[in-house]
Amino acid sequence: MNTIILNDCSSTTFLDSGAIEDNILEIHSDIIKISNKSLYNLVKDNEDLLMFPNTIEETSDKLDKDFILTVSPSQINSTPQQLLDLTIQTSKIMGFIGIGNTQININSRFESSTSNFLLHYMLQRICHVNLFDMNHYAGEADSLDIFIYFFPLFLKKAMRKGVFRAYKTFKHNDSSLRGSLDVRRHIKVNIPFCGNIAYNSREISFDNNVTELIRHTIEYIKNKPGFKSLLEGDKDIKQAVKTIVSVTTSYEKSKRKTILEANRKPISHPYYKDYSNLQSLCKIILEHKKLQYSNKGKQVYGILFDGSWLWEEYIGSILGNYGFIHPENKEKKGGIRLFDKDIEDTFDNNYGKIYPDFYKPEEFILDAKYKHLENGVGREDLYQVISYMHTMKIDEGGYIYPNKQEESNTVNRLKLNTIGYGGNLSVIGFSIPQNKKTYKEFRQSILSNEEALINYINDRYN
């Protein structure tokens, strides 16, 4: 399989992405199939191209009209050398996509190497992987590992709708006929007649093809070295796994192929959209699909992430252990009221509430920004945090962004003093370790940087 490596929000030539002259015709032909196509249409038309968060509406910047990538100029050139000089421009999306015989890895632009250590590390943090149980970096093992990381999050989200229920055919052989007579089976098992009747019934059941598929995925992950801890990350995932195991009483490992075949048709009911996403993920994991088109050449496989969302969730995994609250804007949870009365007729459409990315009551407000802030903070971002500080009567506020400076300083900081009611703004550049040869080195370095970040925040307030 051909592999090219790109960074989000960047432009590079085919040559610099890792393509070589011998395979450029095939790579170019594959990539053109998704070039200049909106993210919304690609995800809608390809059931095995997964987006996280699960819906584009949940992303931080409404990415539905964005392209994953564009090729410029788009016309097909006559020679391989000309194709190698074409430019690929990416958007805010990171991830792994398969097209035909080509795999595209879109990593974070805040890493100087092609290792994608940062992407894997952030995923492990927000998916509650026990980092010290991970003796390898997923990119050094199976390319399927990236999908396994997301299983707990997809499962928990689907289980919020309750356990999936579906009609299932049950075979009976007793004296209480409660369904359709199965003549062939009745003749086979009840001749000579002994009082029983062979019949079938259709009943709503928790033990169905979808929950069995989830159970098979759980058992697969349990037995994959280093990944069992994924199913023990928190009490919600533990309970979800326990529930699925308890309802799938007919589970047999030998039936995996049959269960996969029974799940060929995706779940279509809109109420179970989250189960449809989980169903697709389970099939990718269990079938060991490499990132590629289906046999018919129509479908794209892969998983995509909103970089801004991923960065915010990663920072939340650090700050959450130190008293910071992370309001859920999309779920309308944890908002701070702007007005003193509970009224619906306000100046905005959110009932007069604000949602800082992170805040510690009476101490600190932080806004996570997945972009370069070395040259200053934009006007909207500046006004937003200052208004939060004023509304919540908090003197310390700031922004935290990833930077590529050497980690010797760990935190690159700029202090700004506001006039009027006063207060301090900090622009915090969280250093991303660069040019590490192994994932272990990267992990050790970034853990030290996380500790330095917390020390800096504590020092600012104390």
C-alpha positions, 0 to 999 in steps of 0.5 A: 500500500502507498502511504503519504504523510501530511500535516493539518492546515498545511501545504506540501507537494506530492514529492515532499509527502513521501510519494515516489515517481514509481507510484505517483500515478496511482496515488494521484488517481486515488487522492483526486477522488476526495479532493475538493469534496466537502467533509459533509458529503464524504462522511455522508456517502461513506459509512466507514469514514468516521468523524469524531466528534460523531457529527460535524455539528459537534465540531468546534468550527462547523467544518461541514463545508471544509475540504479534507484536502485539495490538489492544486492545480487539479488537472492531470499532468502528463508526466510523473515528474509534473505530478510530483510537483503538484501541491496538496493543501489540507484543512483543520482535519487530522486523521487516517484515510484510505483510498484505493491502494493509498493511505493518507496520514494527516498529522498535527502541524505542531510536530516537526517530524512525521511520527504523529506521536502527538496525535496518538498521545492526545487520543490515548489521553482523552480515551483514558488509555493507561499510558504506562500499560502502553509499551509501544506507540500504535504507529509502530504496531498495527495501523488498526490500533487508532480505531481501537482507541475510539471504541470506548467513546463510541460505546459510551455515547451509543449506550446513552440511548439505552441498550440497542433493541431489535427483533430476533427470531427464536426457535421453540419446541414445546406444547405452547404454540406462540408463533409460526409453525416450522413444518420442516423442523417439526417433522424432523424433531417431533416424529413420532409425535410426543406433544411438542410443536416446533415453531418460530417467534419474532420478539424484541431482544437485547441479544441481537446482531448489533449487541453481539457485534459489540460483544465480539469487539469487546472480547477482541480488545480484551485479548489484544496485548496492551489494550485491555485497560481501554475497557477499564478507563472509567466507571461509565465504560466499565458499566457499558461493557458489563451491560453488553456482556450480560445481555449477549447470552448467546455469544460464541467466538466461533460465530464472529464471521456470521455476526459480521455478515449479519451486520452488513446493512447499517442501522438506518433509524435516526434515533440509533445514529450513535449505534450506527457509528459504533457498528461501523467502527466494530466492523473495521476493528474486527475485519482488520480492514486496512484503510482502503476502498471497498472491493467495488471501489466506491467507499472510503475507510478511515477516521477523522478528527477535528483538531481544535476539539482534540486539543481542547479535550486533551487540555481538559484531561490535564486540567480536570484533575486540578479543579478546573471545570470544562463546560459542555457547550454543545450539551448546554451544560455548565454555562455561566449566566450573564444576567441576574434573572432567569429569563428567556428573552435575552440578547442571544440565542443561548439564554444569556449563558457563556461557556469558557473552555476551562475555569477554576471558580474565583481563580482562573479562566483558560481558553484552549486554542489549536493555532499559533499565537506567537504573534498575538491573540486575535481580537475576538479571542481577546474580547471573549476571555476579558468578558468572561473574566469580568462576568465571573469576577476572576482576575486571571485569564489566558490562552493555551496553545501548542508550540514547537519550541524546544521543551527546555523552557516547557512553557512559553508565557506572555503576561498582559495586564488589563486596564479598567477593572484590572486583571492579568492575561497569560498567553501560554505556549505549551511545548510539544516535544520535537524530533523524539526517536521513540514514543517512550521518549516523547511521552516522558517529555510531554508528561514533564511539560504537563507538570510544568504547565500545572506548576505555572498555573498554580504560581500565577494564582498563588 
